[in-house]
Structure formats: structure tokens, C-alpha cells
Amino acid sequence: MRQYSGSCHCQAVTFKVNLPDVVESDRCNCSICHKSGLIHVIVPLRDFILVKGEEYLTTYTFNTKIAKHTFCRVCGIKPFYTPRSNPDGVSVNLHCLDSLPATVKIADFDGQNWENNAYTLAHKSK
């Protein structure tokens, strides 16, 4: 495990996350992930540290209201959020990391049919 730094675009919100050298991530085709270009890497809460900017975060929920989509209210970027598939974890947007792990594997996830596929996604991070 190695610690990586990340932020929103304006850097009002910064964080650190512990990731292995080989990261398995997901590109989801659900409506919100597709439109925002999010590449997920879901980590346990213990591997995520919000360094600064909690006061700049705003939360958006829809549908089941389980996922907590957090955005910087200054620049509008979504650097991380609480995923529906793992509400005790954090989904970090790989696009918001300052540097990437040595190997990043990106798998396509069919979030448009979330209920049929969520079990697999939820258990990847455990």
C-alpha cells in the first residue's frame, strides 16, 4: 500500500488515499458516472483521509438516496463519494489523484443495470 494525494480542480477539497501498486477500478455507465466521466476505485473508509475542505463539500442524492455524491461547491468536481454498493467505503475518482499507482486496471461496469451487477462491485473492495 502507498498513500496518494488528490483534490478537486480548485484544490479547496484535498484528500489522501491508501492504494496498492495494482489498482482495479471501474468505469460505470450509469447516468451520473457516465456524464461525469468517473473512474471508481472503492476503498474501505480506513484507507481514506479528508485533509481539508469539508466545508466546501455539498451532497447530491437521487433514486434510493443511499449513494452520497459529494461535490466541491466551488469548482463542481466530484473527487470522491459514498457509493451505493459500499456505503461503508469511499469511491475515489482516479481522475482526481495527483499521481497514479504503477498499474491501473479499468473494467467496464454495467451500472445502467445496477441491481443485476452490484454484488460483484460491492465485493471487489473487501
N, CA, C and O atoms as CSV, one atom per row, in Angstrom:
chain,resi,resn,atom,element,x,y,z
A,1,MET,N,N,0.843,-1.182,0.000
A,1,MET,CA,C,0.000,0.000,0.000
A,1,MET,C,C,0.890,1.247,0.000
A,1,MET,O,O,1.938,1.313,0.642
A,2,ARG,N,N,0.404,2.221,-0.758
A,2,ARG,CA,C,1.087,3.510,-0.828
A,2,ARG,C,C,0.036,4.606,-0.721
A,2,ARG,O,O,-1.097,4.426,-1.168
A,3,GLN,N,N,0.400,5.727,-0.139
A,3,GLN,CA,C,-0.542,6.826,0.021
A,3,GLN,C,C,-0.450,7.776,-1.179
A,3,GLN,O,O,0.639,8.168,-1.597
A,4,TYR,N,N,-1.617,8.136,-1.720
A,4,TYR,CA,C,-1.730,9.048,-2.849
A,4,TYR,C,C,-2.523,10.269,-2.418
A,4,TYR,O,O,-3.429,10.170,-1.591
A,5,SER,N,N,-2.185,11.408,-2.974
A,5,SER,CA,C,-2.908,12.645,-2.711
A,5,SER,C,C,-3.820,12.949,-3.881
A,5,SER,O,O,-3.548,12.570,-5.020
A,6,GLY,N,N,-4.911,13.643,-3.577
A,6,GLY,CA,C,-5.835,14.043,-4.623
A,6,GLY,C,C,-6.603,15.274,-4.204
A,6,GLY,O,O,-6.520,15.728,-3.062
A,7,SER,N,N,-7.362,15.810,-5.163
A,7,SER,CA,C,-8.129,17.024,-4.878
A,7,SER,C,C,-9.188,17.241,-5.941
A,7,SER,O,O,-9.236,16.559,-6.965
A,8,CYS,N,N,-10.031,18.213,-5.658
A,8,CYS,CA,C,-10.931,18.721,-6.681
A,8,CYS,C,C,-10.110,19.646,-7.582
A,8,CYS,O,O,-8.908,19.794,-7.362
A,9,HIS,N,N,-10.712,20.259,-8.570
A,9,HIS,CA,C,-9.980,21.110,-9.509
A,9,HIS,C,C,-9.373,22.345,-8.845
A,9,HIS,O,O,-8.216,22.678,-9.104
A,10,CYS,N,N,-10.135,23.021,-7.999
A,10,CYS,CA,C,-9.655,24.258,-7.375
A,10,CYS,C,C,-8.816,24.007,-6.126
A,10,CYS,O,O,-8.261,24.947,-5.556
A,11,GLN,N,N,-8.718,22.767,-5.702
A,11,GLN,CA,C,-7.963,22.314,-4.531
A,11,GLN,C,C,-8.505,22.830,-3.206
A,11,GLN,O,O,-7.793,22.846,-2.202
A,12,ALA,N,N,-9.762,23.251,-3.205
A,12,ALA,CA,C,-10.407,23.589,-1.936
A,12,ALA,C,C,-10.615,22.320,-1.116
A,12,ALA,O,O,-10.591,22.361,0.114
A,13,VAL,N,N,-10.822,21.182,-1.803
A,13,VAL,CA,C,-11.004,19.884,-1.166
A,13,VAL,C,C,-9.789,19.029,-1.514
A,13,VAL,O,O,-9.504,18.796,-2.689
A,14,THR,N,N,-9.073,18.560,-0.486
A,14,THR,CA,C,-7.938,17.668,-0.711
A,14,THR,C,C,-8.096,16.428,0.160
A,14,THR,O,O,-8.728,16.462,1.216
A,15,PHE,N,N,-7.509,15.343,-0.306
A,15,PHE,CA,C,-7.623,14.066,0.413
A,15,PHE,C,C,-6.380,13.226,0.171
A,15,PHE,O,O,-5.564,13.519,-0.702
A,16,LYS,N,N,-6.261,12.173,0.968
A,16,LYS,CA,C,-5.230,11.156,0.799
A,16,LYS,C,C,-5.929,9.807,0.813
A,16,LYS,O,O,-6.927,9.615,1.508
A,17,VAL,N,N,-5.394,8.885,0.043
A,17,VAL,CA,C,-5.979,7.546,-0.028
A,17,VAL,C,C,-4.853,6.524,-0.130
A,17,VAL,O,O,-3.869,6.738,-0.838
A,18,ASN,N,N,-5.008,5.420,0.580
A,18,ASN,CA,C,-4.044,4.321,0.516
A,18,ASN,C,C,-4.494,3.341,-0.555
A,18,ASN,O,O,-5.621,2.846,-0.532
A,19,LEU,N,N,-3.586,3.069,-1.501
A,19,LEU,CA,C,-3.897,2.163,-2.603
A,19,LEU,C,C,-2.742,1.198,-2.829
A,19,LEU,O,O,-1.589,1.533,-2.555
A,20,PRO,N,N,-3.044,0.006,-3.325
A,20,PRO,CA,C,-1.969,-0.927,-3.674
A,20,PRO,C,C,-1.295,-0.495,-4.982
A,20,PRO,O,O,-1.770,0.418,-5.657
A,21,ASP,N,N,-0.191,-1.152,-5.333
A,21,ASP,CA,C,0.512,-0.837,-6.578
A,21,ASP,C,C,-0.301,-1.223,-7.812
A,21,ASP,O,O,-0.152,-0.622,-8.876
A,22,VAL,N,N,-1.153,-2.224,-7.662
A,22,VAL,CA,C,-2.046,-2.625,-8.746
A,22,VAL,C,C,-3.467,-2.310,-8.299
A,22,VAL,O,O,-3.963,-2.874,-7.323
A,23,VAL,N,N,-4.117,-1.400,-9.027
A,23,VAL,CA,C,-5.456,-0.950,-8.659
A,23,VAL,C,C,-6.468,-1.463,-9.675
A,23,VAL,O,O,-6.288,-1.321,-10.884
A,24,GLU,N,N,-7.527,-2.059,-9.160
A,24,GLU,CA,C,-8.651,-2.462,-10.007
A,24,GLU,C,C,-9.734,-1.415,-9.853
A,24,GLU,O,O,-10.217,-1.162,-8.749
A,25,SER,N,N,-10.113,-0.809,-10.966
A,25,SER,CA,C,-11.096,0.266,-10.938
A,25,SER,C,C,-12.219,-0.038,-11.928
A,25,SER,O,O,-12.139,-0.972,-12.727
A,26,ASP,N,N,-13.256,0.774,-11.848
A,26,ASP,CA,C,-14.421,0.566,-12.697
A,26,ASP,C,C,-14.836,1.843,-13.410
A,26,ASP,O,O,-14.831,2.931,-12.835
A,27,ARG,N,N,-15.190,1.681,-14.667
A,27,ARG,CA,C,-15.808,2.751,-15.446
A,27,ARG,C,C,-17.280,2.348,-15.575
A,27,ARG,O,O,-17.616,1.391,-16.274
A,28,CYS,N,N,-18.136,3.084,-14.899
A,28,CYS,CA,C,-19.561,2.758,-14.805
A,28,CYS,C,C,-20.338,3.526,-15.871
A,28,CYS,O,O,-20.014,4.670,-16.190
A,29,ASN,N,N,-21.362,2.882,-16.412
A,29,ASN,CA,C,-22.187,3.528,-17.434
A,29,ASN,C,C,-23.528,4.026,-16.901
A,29,ASN,O,O,-24.425,4.328,-17.687
A,30,CYS,N,N,-23.683,4.116,-15.565
A,30,CYS,CA,C,-24.930,4.673,-15.040
A,30,CYS,C,C,-24.985,6.156,-15.410
A,30,CYS,O,O,-23.984,6.729,-15.841
A,31,SER,N,N,-26.131,6.760,-15.244
A,31,SER,CA,C,-26.323,8.133,-15.719
A,31,SER,C,C,-25.350,9.129,-15.096
A,31,SER,O,O,-24.789,9.954,-15.817
A,32,ILE,N,N,-25.131,9.082,-13.795
A,32,ILE,CA,C,-24.270,10.088,-13.163
A,32,ILE,C,C,-22.785,9.826,-13.427
A,32,ILE,O,O,-22.032,10.771,-13.661
A,33,CYS,N,N,-22.357,8.584,-13.393
A,33,CYS,CA,C,-20.942,8.281,-13.642
A,33,CYS,C,C,-20.573,8.547,-15.098
A,33,CYS,O,O,-19.512,9.102,-15.387
A,34,HIS,N,N,-21.442,8.153,-15.998
A,34,HIS,CA,C,-21.168,8.364,-17.414
A,34,HIS,C,C,-21.042,9.851,-17.730
A,34,HIS,O,O,-20.109,10.265,-18.417
A,35,LYS,N,N,-21.974,10.649,-17.231
A,35,LYS,CA,C,-21.956,12.083,-17.538
A,35,LYS,C,C,-20.791,12.808,-16.871
A,35,LYS,O,O,-20.327,13.827,-17.384
A,36,SER,N,N,-20.310,12.297,-15.734
A,36,SER,CA,C,-19.198,12.962,-15.051
A,36,SER,C,C,-17.835,12.348,-15.378
A,36,SER,O,O,-16.807,12.878,-14.956
A,37,GLY,N,N,-17.813,11.238,-16.123
A,37,GLY,CA,C,-16.545,10.617,-16.502
A,37,GLY,C,C,-15.794,9.997,-15.336
A,37,GLY,O,O,-14.564,9.939,-15.348
A,38,LEU,N,N,-16.517,9.537,-14.338
A,38,LEU,CA,C,-15.909,8.996,-13.123
A,38,LEU,C,C,-15.267,7.635,-13.367
A,38,LEU,O,O,-15.865,6.762,-13.996
A,39,ILE,N,N,-14.051,7.462,-12.868
A,39,ILE,CA,C,-13.394,6.155,-12.813
A,39,ILE,C,C,-13.260,5.822,-11.328
A,39,ILE,O,O,-12.518,6.479,-10.597
A,40,HIS,N,N,-13.989,4.792,-10.894
A,40,HIS,CA,C,-14.076,4.429,-9.477
A,40,HIS,C,C,-12.923,3.562,-9.019
A,40,HIS,O,O,-12.489,2.654,-9.729
A,41,VAL,N,N,-12.438,3.847,-7.842
A,41,VAL,CA,C,-11.673,2.874,-7.069
A,41,VAL,C,C,-12.253,2.954,-5.660
A,41,VAL,O,O,-12.131,3.966,-4.971
A,42,ILE,N,N,-12.883,1.859,-5.255
A,42,ILE,CA,C,-13.569,1.830,-3.965
A,42,ILE,C,C,-12.604,1.305,-2.907
A,42,ILE,O,O,-11.979,0.257,-3.071
A,43,VAL,N,N,-12.503,2.063,-1.822
A,43,VAL,CA,C,-11.600,1.700,-0.727
A,43,VAL,C,C,-12.385,1.681,0.588
A,43,VAL,O,O,-13.398,2.367,0.721
A,44,PRO,N,N,-11.914,0.895,1.554
A,44,PRO,CA,C,-12.512,0.967,2.885
A,44,PRO,C,C,-12.307,2.367,3.467
A,44,PRO,O,O,-11.318,3.030,3.155
A,45,LEU,N,N,-13.217,2.804,4.290
A,45,LEU,CA,C,-13.136,4.128,4.900
A,45,LEU,C,C,-11.807,4.347,5.619
A,45,LEU,O,O,-11.301,5.469,5.644
A,46,ARG,N,N,-11.238,3.302,6.202
A,46,ARG,CA,C,-9.969,3.422,6.938
A,46,ARG,C,C,-8.804,3.826,6.023
A,46,ARG,O,O,-7.779,4.302,6.510
A,47,ASP,N,N,-8.949,3.643,4.709
A,47,ASP,CA,C,-7.878,3.979,3.768
A,47,ASP,C,C,-8.062,5.349,3.120
A,47,ASP,O,O,-7.358,5.685,2.167
A,48,PHE,N,N,-8.997,6.134,3.628
A,48,PHE,CA,C,-9.289,7.450,3.065
A,48,PHE,C,C,-9.205,8.519,4.147
A,48,PHE,O,O,-9.733,8.343,5.246
A,49,ILE,N,N,-8.537,9.634,3.830
A,49,ILE,CA,C,-8.426,10.751,4.775
A,49,ILE,C,C,-8.811,12.033,4.040
A,49,ILE,O,O,-8.187,12.390,3.041
A,50,LEU,N,N,-9.827,12.716,4.530
A,50,LEU,CA,C,-10.150,14.047,4.022
A,50,LEU,C,C,-9.197,15.016,4.712
A,50,LEU,O,O,-9.271,15.198,5.927
A,51,VAL,N,N,-8.308,15.634,3.953
A,51,VAL,CA,C,-7.290,16.512,4.521
A,51,VAL,C,C,-7.876,17.889,4.805
A,51,VAL,O,O,-7.708,18.430,5.898
A,52,LYS,N,N,-8.560,18.449,3.823
A,52,LYS,CA,C,-9.184,19.756,4.036
A,52,LYS,C,C,-10.355,19.938,3.077
A,52,LYS,O,O,-10.447,19.286,2.037
A,53,GLY,N,N,-11.242,20.846,3.464
A,53,GLY,CA,C,-12.309,21.249,2.572
A,53,GLY,C,C,-13.684,20.693,2.848
A,53,GLY,O,O,-14.580,20.830,2.015
A,54,GLU,N,N,-13.877,20.065,3.999
A,54,GLU,CA,C,-15.207,19.532,4.294
A,54,GLU,C,C,-16.277,20.602,4.140
A,54,GLU,O,O,-17.385,20.310,3.690
A,55,GLU,N,N,-15.957,21.844,4.512
A,55,GLU,CA,C,-16.933,22.931,4.424
A,55,GLU,C,C,-17.271,23.302,2.981
A,55,GLU,O,O,-18.254,24.003,2.742
A,56,TYR,N,N,-16.468,22.841,2.012
A,56,TYR,CA,C,-16.735,23.129,0.599
A,56,TYR,C,C,-17.504,22.012,-0.102
A,56,TYR,O,O,-17.886,22.153,-1.263
A,57,LEU,N,N,-17.732,20.899,0.604
A,57,LEU,CA,C,-18.449,19.780,0.002
A,57,LEU,C,C,-19.956,19.976,0.080
A,57,LEU,O,O,-20.486,20.453,1.084
A,58,THR,N,N,-20.619,19.606,-0.976
A,58,THR,CA,C,-22.066,19.559,-0.990
A,58,THR,C,C,-22.458,18.163,-1.457
A,58,THR,O,O,-21.709,17.527,-2.199
A,59,THR,N,N,-23.599,17.691,-1.040
A,59,THR,CA,C,-24.002,16.318,-1.324
A,59,THR,C,C,-25.266,16.291,-2.182
A,59,THR,O,O,-26.219,17.039,-1.963
A,60,TYR,N,N,-25.230,15.409,-3.150
A,60,TYR,CA,C,-26.367,15.180,-4.047
A,60,TYR,C,C,-26.780,13.721,-3.922
A,60,TYR,O,O,-25.934,12.829,-3.990
A,61,THR,N,N,-28.059,13.476,-3.743
A,61,THR,CA,C,-28.575,12.108,-3.733
A,61,THR,C,C,-29.755,12.026,-4.695
A,61,THR,O,O,-30.416,13.027,-4.972
A,62,PHE,N,N,-30.006,10.839,-5.191
A,62,PHE,CA,C,-31.153,10.619,-6.059
A,62,PHE,C,C,-31.582,9.168,-5.935
A,62,PHE,O,O,-30.909,8.373,-5.279
A,63,ASN,N,N,-32.673,8.826,-6.547
A,63,ASN,CA,C,-33.201,7.460,-6.589
A,63,ASN,C,C,-33.312,6.873,-5.177
A,63,ASN,O,O,-34.200,7.281,-4.429
A,64,THR,N,N,-32.450,5.935,-4.786
A,64,THR,CA,C,-32.560,5.276,-3.480
A,64,THR,C,C,-32.027,6.125,-2.338
A,64,THR,O,O,-32.281,5.813,-1.174
A,65,LYS,N,N,-31.300,7.184,-2.638
A,65,LYS,CA,C,-30.709,8.090,-1.649
A,65,LYS,C,C,-29.621,7.430,-0.801
A,65,LYS,O,O,-29.223,7.981,0.225
A,66,ILE,N,N,-29.136,6.255,-1.216
A,66,ILE,CA,C,-28.084,5.574,-0.461
A,66,ILE,C,C,-26.715,6.155,-0.804
A,66,ILE,O,O,-25.924,6.449,0.092
A,67,ALA,N,N,-26.433,6.319,-2.087
A,67,ALA,CA,C,-25.163,6.919,-2.501
A,67,ALA,C,C,-25.169,8.399,-2.128
A,67,ALA,O,O,-26.171,9.093,-2.302
A,68,LYS,N,N,-24.056,8.859,-1.620
A,68,LYS,CA,C,-23.889,10.270,-1.249
A,68,LYS,C,C,-22.840,10.862,-2.194
A,68,LYS,O,O,-21.638,10.735,-1.961
A,69,HIS,N,N,-23.308,11.505,-3.252
A,69,HIS,CA,C,-22.428,12.095,-4.255
A,69,HIS,C,C,-21.943,13.444,-3.740
A,69,HIS,O,O,-22.719,14.394,-3.642
A,70,THR,N,N,-20.659,13.522,-3.413
A,70,THR,CA,C,-20.100,14.753,-2.856
A,70,THR,C,C,-19.343,15.515,-3.938
A,70,THR,O,O,-18.544,14.948,-4.684
A,71,PHE,N,N,-19.614,16.805,-4.000
A,71,PHE,CA,C,-19.011,17.700,-4.986
A,71,PHE,C,C,-18.412,18.899,-4.277
A,71,PHE,O,O,-18.888,19.302,-3.215
A,72,CYS,N,N,-17.371,19.467,-4.861
A,72,CYS,CA,C,-16.855,20.732,-4.377
A,72,CYS,C,C,-17.821,21.819,-4.839
A,72,CYS,O,O,-18.102,21.931,-6.032
A,73,ARG,N,N,-18.323,22.610,-3.915
A,73,ARG,CA,C,-19.279,23.656,-4.282
A,73,ARG,C,C,-18.612,24.857,-4.943
A,73,ARG,O,O,-19.294,25.752,-5.441
A,74,VAL,N,N,-17.274,24.878,-4.948
A,74,VAL,CA,C,-16.545,25.959,-5.620
A,74,VAL,C,C,-16.363,25.632,-7.106
A,74,VAL,O,O,-16.742,26.424,-7.969
A,75,CYS,N,N,-15.778,24.456,-7.401
A,75,CYS,CA,C,-15.458,24.118,-8.794
A,75,CYS,C,C,-16.370,23.063,-9.406
A,75,CYS,O,O,-16.341,22.864,-10.621
A,76,GLY,N,N,-17.179,22.382,-8.597
A,76,GLY,CA,C,-18.128,21.401,-9.120
A,76,GLY,C,C,-17.580,20.012,-9.367
A,76,GLY,O,O,-18.310,19.156,-9.867
A,77,ILE,N,N,-16.329,19.753,-9.037
A,77,ILE,CA,C,-15.720,18.446,-9.280
A,77,ILE,C,C,-16.091,17.470,-8.169
A,77,ILE,O,O,-16.235,17.844,-7.005
A,78,LYS,N,N,-16.243,16.200,-8.568
A,78,LYS,CA,C,-16.599,15.116,-7.640
A,78,LYS,C,C,-15.363,14.236,-7.425
A,78,LYS,O,O,-15.165,13.265,-8.157
A,79,PRO,N,N,-14.530,14.564,-6.429
A,79,PRO,CA,C,-13.303,13.795,-6.236
A,79,PRO,C,C,-13.514,12.434,-5.559
A,79,PRO,O,O,-12.693,11.531,-5.715
A,80,PHE,N,N,-14.597,12.289,-4.820
A,80,PHE,CA,C,-14.908,11.040,-4.124
A,80,PHE,C,C,-16.374,11.094,-3.710
A,80,PHE,O,O,-16.997,12.155,-3.722
A,81,TYR,N,N,-16.914,9.935,-3.345
A,81,TYR,CA,C,-18.278,9.895,-2.832
A,81,TYR,C,C,-18.509,8.590,-2.088
A,81,TYR,O,O,-17.676,7.685,-2.142
A,82,THR,N,N,-19.622,8.490,-1.401
A,82,THR,CA,C,-20.015,7.271,-0.711
A,82,THR,C,C,-20.877,6.455,-1.665
A,82,THR,O,O,-21.984,6.876,-2.000
A,83,PRO,N,N,-20.393,5.296,-2.111
A,83,PRO,CA,C,-21.121,4.532,-3.122
A,83,PRO,C,C,-22.282,3.716,-2.557
A,83,PRO,O,O,-22.247,3.251,-1.417
A,84,ARG,N,N,-23.278,3.564,-3.365
A,84,ARG,CA,C,-24.435,2.736,-3.015
A,84,ARG,C,C,-24.015,1.284,-2.793
A,84,ARG,O,O,-24.551,0.608,-1.915
A,85,SER,N,N,-23.067,0.812,-3.581
A,85,SER,CA,C,-22.635,-0.586,-3.479
A,85,SER,C,C,-21.812,-0.854,-2.222
A,85,SER,O,O,-21.657,-2.007,-1.818
A,86,ASN,N,N,-21.287,0.195,-1.604
A,86,ASN,CA,C,-20.433,0.024,-0.432
A,86,ASN,C,C,-20.551,1.276,0.447
A,86,ASN,O,O,-19.615,2.073,0.506
A,87,PRO,N,N,-21.682,1.456,1.126
A,87,PRO,CA,C,-21.890,2.683,1.899
A,87,PRO,C,C,-20.948,2.856,3.087
A,87,PRO,O,O,-20.931,3.923,3.701
A,88,ASP,N,N,-20.169,1.838,3.422
A,88,ASP,CA,C,-19.170,1.951,4.483
A,88,ASP,C,C,-17.787,2.239,3.914
A,88,ASP,O,O,-16.798,2.236,4.647
A,89,GLY,N,N,-17.717,2.486,2.617
A,89,GLY,CA,C,-16.452,2.781,1.959
A,89,GLY,C,C,-16.510,4.109,1.242
A,89,GLY,O,O,-17.455,4.881,1.400
A,90,VAL,N,N,-15.478,4.365,0.446
A,90,VAL,CA,C,-15.382,5.599,-0.333
A,90,VAL,C,C,-14.991,5.221,-1.753
A,90,VAL,O,O,-14.101,4.395,-1.956
A,91,SER,N,N,-15.642,5.813,-2.718
A,91,SER,CA,C,-15.245,5.657,-4.110
A,91,SER,C,C,-14.460,6.902,-4.503
A,91,SER,O,O,-15.001,8.008,-4.542
A,92,VAL,N,N,-13.187,6.707,-4.791
A,92,VAL,CA,C,-12.310,7.801,-5.184
A,92,VAL,C,C,-12.289,7.868,-6.709
A,92,VAL,O,O,-12.212,6.842,-7.385
A,93,ASN,N,N,-12.358,9.083,-7.237
A,93,ASN,CA,C,-12.279,9.296,-8.675
A,93,ASN,C,C,-10.800,9.319,-9.069
A,93,ASN,O,O,-10.072,10.238,-8.696
A,94,LEU,N,N,-10.359,8.311,-9.822
A,94,LEU,CA,C,-8.945,8.248,-10.208
A,94,LEU,C,C,-8.490,9.496,-10.954
A,94,LEU,O,O,-7.315,9.857,-10.892
A,95,HIS,N,N,-9.402,10.160,-11.656
A,95,HIS,CA,C,-9.049,11.380,-12.370
A,95,HIS,C,C,-8.639,12.504,-11.414
A,95,HIS,O,O,-8.036,13.487,-11.847
A,96,CYS,N,N,-8.953,12.375,-10.136
A,96,CYS,CA,C,-8.650,13.431,-9.166
A,96,CYS,C,C,-7.375,13.166,-8.364
A,96,CYS,O,O,-7.025,13.962,-7.492
A,97,LEU,N,N,-6.677,12.070,-8.640
A,97,LEU,CA,C,-5.412,11.797,-7.960
A,97,LEU,C,C,-4.296,12.601,-8.619
A,97,LEU,O,O,-4.305,12.810,-9.832
A,98,ASP,N,N,-3.339,13.047,-7.815
A,98,ASP,CA,C,-2.188,13.798,-8.329
A,98,ASP,C,C,-1.233,12.905,-9.116
A,98,ASP,O,O,-0.584,13.361,-10.057
A,99,SER,N,N,-1.149,11.638,-8.730
A,99,SER,CA,C,-0.362,10.637,-9.459
A,99,SER,C,C,-1.102,9.311,-9.343
A,99,SER,O,O,-1.945,9.131,-8.464
A,100,LEU,N,N,-0.780,8.397,-10.231
A,100,LEU,CA,C,-1.482,7.111,-10.268
A,100,LEU,C,C,-0.577,5.974,-9.814
A,100,LEU,O,O,0.645,6.063,-9.926
A,101,PRO,N,N,-1.186,4.897,-9.298
A,101,PRO,CA,C,-0.407,3.703,-8.985
A,101,PRO,C,C,0.278,3.169,-10.250
A,101,PRO,O,O,-0.085,3.537,-11.367
A,102,ALA,N,N,1.268,2.302,-10.057
A,102,ALA,CA,C,2.042,1.756,-11.171
A,102,ALA,C,C,1.158,1.072,-12.207
A,102,ALA,O,O,1.380,1.221,-13.409
A,103,THR,N,N,0.163,0.328,-11.750
A,103,THR,CA,C,-0.730,-0.385,-12.661
A,103,THR,C,C,-2.176,-0.084,-12.295
A,103,THR,O,O,-2.591,-0.265,-11.151
A,104,VAL,N,N,-2.927,0.374,-13.273
A,104,VAL,CA,C,-4.356,0.631,-13.090
A,104,VAL,C,C,-5.115,-0.207,-14.111
A,104,VAL,O,O,-4.945,-0.041,-15.318
A,105,LYS,N,N,-5.947,-1.099,-13.616
A,105,LYS,CA,C,-6.796,-1.919,-14.478
A,105,LYS,C,C,-8.201,-1.332,-14.418
A,105,LYS,O,O,-8.775,-1.188,-13.338
A,106,ILE,N,N,-8.750,-0.994,-15.577
A,106,ILE,CA,C,-10.081,-0.403,-15.629
A,106,ILE,C,C,-11.033,-1.389,-16.286
A,106,ILE,O,O,-10.842,-1.789,-17.434
A,107,ALA,N,N,-12.055,-1.773,-15.545
A,107,ALA,CA,C,-13.083,-2.669,-16.061
A,107,ALA,C,C,-14.363,-1.879,-16.278
A,107,ALA,O,O,-14.668,-0.957,-15.522
A,108,ASP,N,N,-15.099,-2.239,-17.300
A,108,ASP,CA,C,-16.399,-1.614,-17.518
A,108,ASP,C,C,-17.420,-2.258,-16.592
A,108,ASP,O,O,-17.467,-3.480,-16.452
A,109,PHE,N,N,-18.231,-1.427,-15.968
A,109,PHE,CA,C,-19.290,-1.893,-15.068
A,109,PHE,C,C,-20.625,-1.417,-15.607
A,109,PHE,O,O,-20.788,-0.238,-15.922
A,110,ASP,N,N,-21.578,-2.328,-15.713
A,110,ASP,CA,C,-22.903,-2.006,-16.245
A,110,ASP,C,C,-23.796,-1.453,-15.143
A,110,ASP,O,O,-24.643,-2.162,-14.599
A,111,GLY,N,N,-23.598,-0.187,-14.824
A,111,GLY,CA,C,-24.401,0.470,-13.802
A,111,GLY,C,C,-25.802,0.816,-14.266
A,111,GLY,O,O,-26.667,1.109,-13.441
A,112,GLN,N,N,-26.045,0.788,-15.568
A,112,GLN,CA,C,-27.403,1.003,-16.064
A,112,GLN,C,C,-28.317,-0.124,-15.598
A,112,GLN,O,O,-29.531,0.050,-15.491
A,113,ASN,N,N,-27.720,-1.282,-15.323
A,113,ASN,CA,C,-28.449,-2.441,-14.785
A,113,ASN,C,C,-27.872,-2.774,-13.413
A,113,ASN,O,O,-27.502,-3.914,-13.132
A,114,TRP,N,N,-27.809,-1.756,-12.575
A,114,TRP,CA,C,-27.128,-1.819,-11.294
A,114,TRP,C,C,-27.562,-2.993,-10.436
A,114,TRP,O,O,-26.710,-3.718,-9.922
A,115,GLU,N,N,-28.837,-3.201,-10.268
A,115,GLU,CA,C,-29.335,-4.254,-9.378
A,115,GLU,C,C,-28.808,-5.627,-9.773
A,115,GLU,O,O,-28.573,-6.469,-8.907
A,116,ASN,N,N,-28.619,-5.864,-11.068
A,116,ASN,CA,C,-28.122,-7.160,-11.538
A,116,ASN,C,C,-26.619,-7.322,-11.347
A,116,ASN,O,O,-26.113,-8.443,-11.393
A,117,ASN,N,N,-25.894,-6.226,-11.134
A,117,ASN,CA,C,-24.439,-6.272,-11.122
A,117,ASN,C,C,-23.790,-5.774,-9.834
A,117,ASN,O,O,-22.576,-5.908,-9.683
A,118,ALA,N,N,-24.531,-5.221,-8.927
A,118,ALA,CA,C,-23.965,-4.551,-7.753
A,118,ALA,C,C,-23.236,-5.496,-6.809
A,118,ALA,O,O,-22.269,-5.080,-6.171
A,119,TYR,N,N,-23.652,-6.727,-6.696
A,119,TYR,CA,C,-23.000,-7.657,-5.787
A,119,TYR,C,C,-21.514,-7.774,-6.122
A,119,TYR,O,O,-20.669,-7.728,-5.228
A,120,THR,N,N,-21.196,-7.923,-7.399
A,120,THR,CA,C,-19.813,-8.030,-7.835
A,120,THR,C,C,-19.031,-6.772,-7.485
A,120,THR,O,O,-17.916,-6.858,-6.972
A,121,LEU,N,N,-19.602,-5.612,-7.755
A,121,LEU,CA,C,-18.930,-4.351,-7.471
A,121,LEU,C,C,-18.685,-4.182,-5.979
A,121,LEU,O,O,-17.599,-3.765,-5.577
A,122,ALA,N,N,-19.668,-4.496,-5.157
A,122,ALA,CA,C,-19.561,-4.309,-3.711
A,122,ALA,C,C,-18.482,-5.203,-3.101
A,122,ALA,O,O,-17.845,-4.825,-2.118
A,123,HIS,N,N,-18.279,-6.362,-3.669
A,123,HIS,CA,C,-17.339,-7.296,-3.064
A,123,HIS,C,C,-15.923,-7.208,-3.631
A,123,HIS,O,O,-15.035,-7.927,-3.173
A,124,LYS,N,N,-15.701,-6.352,-4.604
A,124,LYS,CA,C,-14.347,-6.164,-5.123
A,124,LYS,C,C,-13.451,-5.491,-4.107
A,124,LYS,O,O,-12.257,-5.786,-4.054
A,125,SER,N,N,-13.995,-4.591,-3.295
A,125,SER,CA,C,-13.172,-3.799,-2.371
A,125,SER,C,C,-12.964,-4.466,-1.029
A,125,SER,O,O,-12.262,-3.916,-0.181
A,126,LYS,N,N,-13.535,-5.606,-0.809
A,126,LYS,CA,C,-13.434,-6.247,0.513
A,126,LYS,C,C,-12.224,-7.148,0.608
A,126,LYS,O,O,-11.992,-7.762,1.650
